[in-house]
Amino acid sequence: MLGALFQQLQGATAGDPWEQSLRQALHVANKDGQGLTAGSRTSLADAFGLANLWLSEATTISELAEVPTPMTRGEWVEKTMPAWQEIATPVSTSIADALLSSLDGHVPEEMRGVVDGAGRFMRTLSTSLFAAQLGQVIGNLSLEVVTGGDVGIPVLPAGTVAVIPQNIAAFGEGLEIPEDQIALYLAARELAYARLYRHAKWLRLHVMTQITEFARGVSIDMEALEEVAERLDPSNPEELRAAIEGGALLPEQSETQKEALARLENLVATIDGWVDVVTAQATERLPDGIRLSEAARRRRAAGGPAEDALGHWSG
């Protein structure tokens, strides 16, 4: 039964999972077919220029060498996908290792050979399932994020700045604030993130280490796995796929995982706090700067892109 299941799942996971993930994310990001007009690019370039001047008065961290440019949703997906892959790989690997370890201790002796030969395949399966989820999650995030730092973790290459004009209108909905003020505030906020990560080069590694430490604590709920196995139809592998994708085989977080997740959330909150203060000082000339700062804080408190991303990886 397991042999038949592995054979069918192997056929379903053919191809490069990360390429498929990128295509899926781009499909979601580009579904409305809208790009950036020359006017919006010029307007945002002007906002970056002014925000850079204001930011230099609020912090001694020097400005970036790269010239900031606006991004489309699709460009954001392409720029951030390597970081998402880096984040997803240790999580998917830990799940595959935990599943194999659990199976090894529970299968009858006569099935040991099947499990022993499944290691590489289970890692491929776990990667494929995570990559499939990843494409949908990143695609949906691209419809919501307004800046690179909006996610809360460093998903853009060091020194890269992103403001997504297509999403600015949604950010300002109900605020009745001119869009040029919103763009200037977001430009200053994004430049503050980018300057911080470029200046404190250890910071990105520290954030990624907290994610990896959380992933190392992943285990498998054998009782849940046995329940799935009892009703599993080898000709229909979708049930096992759904169980893995939905987290049904994962037990409650261990104390080690909770501590790692708490450290990550505290670190992200500390970074956000610094950016809040610096951005508020840099944009104090804006007539609606205080209201924009409050809107950004409310957005995080209500559960924005950062919470969506962290929630996806924390289960």
Number of C-alpha atoms within 10 A of each C-alpha: 11 14 12 13 16 18 14 15 21 15 9 12 17 11 10 12 19 20 13 16 25 23 17 20 28 23 16 21 25 18 12 8 7 11 13 14 10 8 9 13 15 13 16 22 19 17 21 26 15 14 24 22 13 19 25 15 12 17 16 8 15 13 20 18 9 9 12 21 17 23 22 20 30 21 16 25 26 14 17 16 21 16 15 20 18 13 18 19 17 18 23 23 21 21 24 25 20 19 24 18 15 16 18 16 10 11 12 9 9 7 12 15 10 13 16 12 10 16 16 11 16 22 20 21 24 24 25 23 19 22 25 20 17 25 26 19 18 24 25 18 24 25 20 21 25 27 24 26 26 25 21 22 20 22 23 21 15 16 19 22 25 26 28 25 24 20 17 19 14 13 18 18 9 8 12 8 15 11 14 14 18 20 25 24 24 30 30 26 29 26 28 31 27 24 22 21 19 20 16 11 11 10 16 15 12 13 18 17 15 19 23 19 18 26 24 18 18 24 21 24 16 16 11 14 19 14 11 16 15 8 9 17 15 19 11 12 17 13 15 20 14 13 15 21 15 12 12 16 23 20 15 13 16 13 10 14 20 15 15 21 21 14 16 22 19 12 18 17 13 12 18 20 13 14 22 19 14 21 27 22 17 24 24 13 11 15 11 17 21 15 13 22 19 12 15 18 15 12 14 16 10 8 11 19 21 20 16 14 18 17 11 12 15 15 12
